[in-house]
Amino acid sequence: MSLVIAGCTTVAQINTASVPACRQALDDGLARIFESQGESAAVARQLAASTTSSLLSGNLGPRPFVVPSPSGVDYGLFIQQDGAVCLLRLFGRQKGLVSYTNNLTYIATQPLAPCGCAP
């Protein structure tokens, strides 16, 4: 999967990982995105929990990340700093040889209102 993001997008990382409301917003946002893409609620919650834990426990830096699902779909996401707001963006998905990328309007977006982020 190509992780190219064009334009003037500011890829960021969450810097308020210790705030419980931020962790919950990220977890909920991920689960909503996964469910909107056809994942079952149980799988979406499991993927969200493991992704939130990985993102907030390590210092991965501001970069896109891929979340593989047991359904065989790989989801390409990133955190965007848009002024004072952090946004979770789904920009691509791939299953087998079929991939879809939209880095202009994005496939799905979830606001992460209580989170702070920085490039």
Secondary structure, 3 states (H helix, E strand, C coil): CCCCCCCCCCEEEECCCCCHHHHHHHHHHHHHHHHHCCCCHHHHHHHHHHHHHHHHHCCCCCCCEEEECCCCEEEEEEEEEECCEEEEEEEEEEECCEEEECCCCCCEEEECCCCCEEC
